[in-house]
Amino acid sequence: MNLLSFLLKTFLTKEAITILAKKTGISKDLIRKLLPVVIPVLIKYLTTNASSGEGAQSLLGALNQHTSKRTMAQQIEDADEVDGEKIIHHILGKDNDRVVKELSTRSGVSSAQMIKLLALLAPALLSGLSAASGSAAQAKPANDLSSLMSMFGGAAAAQQQPSPSLGSSLLGSLFGLGGTKPQAAAPAESYSSLSMNSTPATESSLGNLSGLLGAIAGANNSQNQVQESALNGSDLLALLAKLAK
């Protein structure tokens, strides 16, 4: 089980989706379709940031501050949205507004709702990554995070949800499209606002999600396509495990 699978199965529980829907006003069905797109985008940007020494140290500092072992649903319920927005802004750096716009436009979700969704996910995302990187640093297989599933409430979801695959019709074809390469976020004092007008969310634009990741963080040509390991978290865990030693 890779990092992406672990995160999706802990976020895609009935409880977590219900809380996200209640807090954002986005339908449960749409959230189920959005998370397998949003999480790989964040993983890719986190990997880019951690590729520089300063970015890696900043991320390690953030992970040391987000070590909750509660279920993802509980963490989302009690999430500090102001802190969450700061985390997302740091992860996405100068691409923050563009990424939010792409996500909201392509999914039919308003910018305000998308910002809220990302802010609710951010603290829990860091706590999940903190636990996963700790497991990897202890010389446990970095691609097997099954032992963490029950801790974060994902055991039931693992039985109900198919394992996400980057070869799927959604994610498998995204990063071959044109777009700009994500840039590492600028150094900030804290890893940990934004306000946009809200418009009614619809599901009419879901068909456009097939080009979303490519538009956000895709490569310029087929020879420079983003590697699967940068999307599923393998590269990120390897970087963090190396730094922790």
C-alpha positions as CSV (number, residue, x, y, z in Angstrom):
1,M,0.0,0.0,0.0
2,N,1.5,3.3,-1.0
3,L,1.0,6.8,0.6
4,L,-1.8,7.7,-1.9
5,S,-3.8,4.5,-1.2
6,F,-3.3,5.0,2.6
7,L,-4.5,8.6,2.5
8,L,-7.5,8.0,0.3
9,K,-8.7,5.1,2.3
10,T,-8.5,7.1,5.5
11,F,-10.2,10.2,4.0
12,L,-12.8,8.2,2.0
13,T,-14.6,6.9,5.1
14,K,-18.3,7.4,5.5
15,E,-17.7,9.6,8.5
16,A,-15.1,11.8,6.9
17,I,-17.1,12.3,3.8
18,T,-20.2,13.2,5.8
19,I,-18.3,15.8,7.8
20,L,-16.6,17.3,4.7
21,A,-20.0,17.5,2.9
22,K,-21.6,19.2,5.9
23,K,-18.8,21.7,6.3
24,T,-18.3,22.6,2.7
25,G,-21.8,22.2,1.2
26,I,-20.3,19.9,-1.5
27,S,-22.3,16.8,-2.2
28,K,-20.9,13.5,-0.8
29,D,-20.8,12.0,-4.3
30,L,-18.7,14.9,-5.6
31,I,-16.3,14.7,-2.7
32,R,-15.7,11.1,-3.4
33,K,-14.8,12.0,-6.9
34,L,-12.7,15.1,-5.9
35,L,-10.4,13.5,-3.3
36,P,-8.7,11.1,-5.7
37,V,-7.8,14.2,-7.8
38,V,-7.0,16.6,-5.0
39,I,-4.7,14.3,-2.9
40,P,-2.3,13.5,-5.7
41,V,-2.0,17.2,-6.6
42,L,-1.0,17.9,-3.0
43,I,1.4,15.0,-2.9
44,K,3.1,16.2,-6.1
45,Y,3.6,19.7,-4.7
46,L,4.8,18.3,-1.4
47,T,7.3,16.2,-3.2
48,T,8.6,19.2,-5.3
49,N,8.9,21.2,-2.1
50,A,10.8,18.5,-0.2
51,S,13.3,18.1,-3.1
52,S,15.1,21.2,-1.9
53,G,17.0,21.2,1.4
54,E,15.2,24.3,2.8
55,G,11.8,22.9,1.6
56,A,12.5,19.5,3.2
57,Q,13.4,21.0,6.6
58,S,10.3,23.2,6.5
59,L,8.1,20.2,5.8
60,L,9.8,18.2,8.6
61,G,9.1,21.0,11.0
62,A,5.5,21.0,10.0
63,L,5.2,17.3,10.4
64,N,6.6,17.5,13.9
65,Q,3.7,19.9,14.7
66,H,1.0,17.7,13.2
67,T,1.2,14.3,14.9
68,S,-2.4,13.6,15.8
69,K,-3.3,9.9,15.9
70,R,-7.1,10.5,15.9
71,T,-9.1,9.3,13.0
72,M,-9.2,11.5,9.9
73,A,-12.9,12.1,10.4
74,Q,-12.2,13.4,14.0
75,Q,-9.4,15.6,12.7
76,I,-11.5,17.1,9.9
77,E,-14.3,17.8,12.4
78,D,-12.0,19.8,14.6
79,A,-9.7,21.2,11.9
80,D,-8.4,24.7,12.3
81,E,-9.4,26.2,8.9
82,V,-7.2,29.2,9.3
83,D,-4.1,27.0,9.9
84,G,-5.3,24.7,7.1
85,E,-5.4,27.6,4.6
86,K,-1.9,28.6,5.6
87,I,-0.7,25.0,5.1
88,I,-2.3,24.8,1.6
89,H,-0.9,28.2,0.6
90,H,2.6,27.0,1.7
91,I,2.3,23.7,-0.1
92,L,1.1,25.3,-3.4
93,G,3.2,28.4,-3.1
94,K,2.8,30.9,-6.0
95,D,0.5,28.4,-7.7
96,N,-2.1,28.5,-5.0
97,D,-4.6,30.7,-6.7
98,R,-4.2,28.9,-10.1
99,V,-4.6,25.5,-8.5
100,V,-7.7,26.5,-6.6
101,K,-9.2,28.1,-9.8
102,E,-8.5,25.0,-11.8
103,L,-9.9,22.7,-9.2
104,S,-13.0,24.7,-8.8
105,T,-13.6,25.5,-12.4
106,R,-13.2,21.9,-13.6
107,S,-15.3,20.4,-10.9
108,G,-18.0,23.0,-10.7
109,V,-17.3,23.7,-7.1
110,S,-17.0,27.3,-6.1
111,S,-13.6,28.7,-5.1
112,A,-14.8,29.4,-1.6
113,Q,-15.9,25.7,-1.2
114,M,-12.7,24.4,-2.7
115,I,-10.6,26.5,-0.3
116,K,-12.6,25.3,2.6
117,L,-12.3,21.6,1.4
118,L,-8.5,22.0,1.1
119,A,-8.2,23.8,4.5
120,L,-10.2,21.0,6.2
121,L,-8.0,18.3,4.7
122,A,-4.6,20.0,5.2
123,P,-3.9,19.4,9.0
124,A,-5.1,15.7,8.7
125,L,-3.0,15.3,5.6
126,L,0.1,16.4,7.4
127,S,-0.6,14.1,10.4
128,G,-1.1,11.2,8.1
129,L,2.1,12.0,6.3
130,S,3.9,12.4,9.6
131,A,2.9,8.9,10.7
132,A,3.7,7.4,7.3
133,S,7.2,9.0,7.2
134,G,7.8,7.8,10.7
135,S,7.0,4.3,9.7
136,A,9.3,4.6,6.7
137,A,12.1,6.0,8.8
138,Q,11.9,3.0,11.1
139,A,13.0,0.8,8.1
140,K,9.5,-0.5,7.7
141,P,8.5,-1.0,4.0
142,A,7.7,2.5,2.8
143,N,5.0,1.2,0.4
144,D,3.2,-0.8,3.1
145,L,1.2,1.4,5.5
146,S,-1.5,-1.1,6.3
147,S,-0.5,-1.0,10.0
148,L,-1.6,2.6,10.2
149,M,-5.0,2.1,8.7
150,S,-7.0,1.4,11.8
151,M,-5.3,4.2,13.7
152,F,-6.7,6.8,11.3
153,G,-10.1,5.1,10.8
154,G,-9.5,3.7,7.4
155,A,-9.8,-0.1,8.1
156,A,-13.5,-0.2,7.2
157,A,-13.0,1.9,4.1
158,A,-10.2,-0.4,2.9
159,Q,-12.7,-3.2,2.7
160,Q,-15.3,-1.1,0.9
161,Q,-13.1,0.9,-1.4
162,P,-11.1,-0.4,-4.3
163,S,-7.4,0.5,-4.1
164,P,-6.8,3.7,-6.1
165,S,-4.8,3.1,-9.3
166,L,-2.9,5.7,-11.3
167,G,-3.7,3.6,-14.3
168,S,-7.3,4.3,-13.9
169,S,-9.3,6.3,-16.5
170,L,-9.1,9.4,-14.2
171,L,-5.5,9.6,-13.0
172,G,-3.7,7.5,-15.6
173,S,-4.0,10.0,-18.4
174,L,-3.8,13.3,-16.6
175,F,-0.2,14.3,-16.4
176,G,0.5,13.9,-20.1
177,L,-1.4,17.1,-20.9
178,G,0.2,20.5,-21.2
179,G,0.8,22.7,-18.3
180,T,3.4,24.3,-16.1
181,K,5.6,22.4,-13.8
182,P,4.9,23.1,-10.1
183,Q,7.4,25.3,-8.4
184,A,8.7,24.8,-4.9
185,A,6.9,27.0,-2.3
186,A,8.8,30.0,-1.1
187,P,10.2,29.7,2.4
188,A,7.8,30.8,5.1
189,E,7.9,31.1,8.9
190,S,5.2,28.5,9.3
191,Y,4.0,25.7,7.1
192,S,0.9,26.3,8.7
193,S,-6.4,34.6,4.1
194,L,-8.0,33.5,1.3
195,S,-11.5,34.7,0.6
196,M,-13.4,34.3,-2.7
197,N,-17.0,34.8,-3.7
198,S,-19.1,31.7,-3.5
199,T,-21.1,30.4,-6.4
200,P,-23.5,27.4,-6.5
201,A,-21.6,24.1,-6.9
202,T,-22.7,21.7,-9.6
203,E,-21.5,18.3,-10.9
204,S,-21.9,19.3,-14.5
205,S,-18.2,19.8,-15.0
206,L,-17.0,16.5,-13.7
207,G,-16.2,15.3,-17.2
208,N,-13.5,17.9,-17.3
209,L,-11.6,16.3,-14.4
210,S,-9.8,14.1,-16.8
211,G,-7.6,17.0,-17.7
212,L,-7.3,18.6,-14.3
213,L,-4.0,17.3,-13.0
214,G,-2.3,17.9,-16.3
215,A,-3.5,21.5,-16.4
216,I,-2.3,22.0,-12.8
217,A,1.0,20.2,-12.6
218,G,1.5,18.3,-15.9
219,A,4.6,18.1,-18.0
220,N,5.3,20.1,-21.1
221,N,5.7,17.0,-23.3
222,S,5.6,13.2,-23.1
223,Q,9.3,12.9,-22.4
224,N,8.9,15.0,-19.2
225,Q,5.7,13.4,-17.8
226,V,5.3,13.3,-14.1
227,Q,6.3,10.0,-12.7
228,E,3.8,7.8,-10.9
229,S,6.1,7.7,-7.8
230,A,5.7,11.5,-7.5
231,L,1.9,11.1,-7.4
232,N,1.5,8.1,-5.1
233,G,3.9,9.4,-2.5
234,S,6.8,6.9,-2.9
235,D,9.3,9.7,-3.8
236,L,8.0,11.9,-0.9
237,L,8.4,9.1,1.7
238,A,11.8,8.2,0.4
239,L,13.0,11.8,0.8
240,L,11.6,12.2,4.3
241,A,12.9,8.8,5.5
242,K,16.4,9.7,4.3
243,L,16.3,13.1,6.1
244,A,15.1,11.5,9.3
245,K,18.1,9.1,9.5
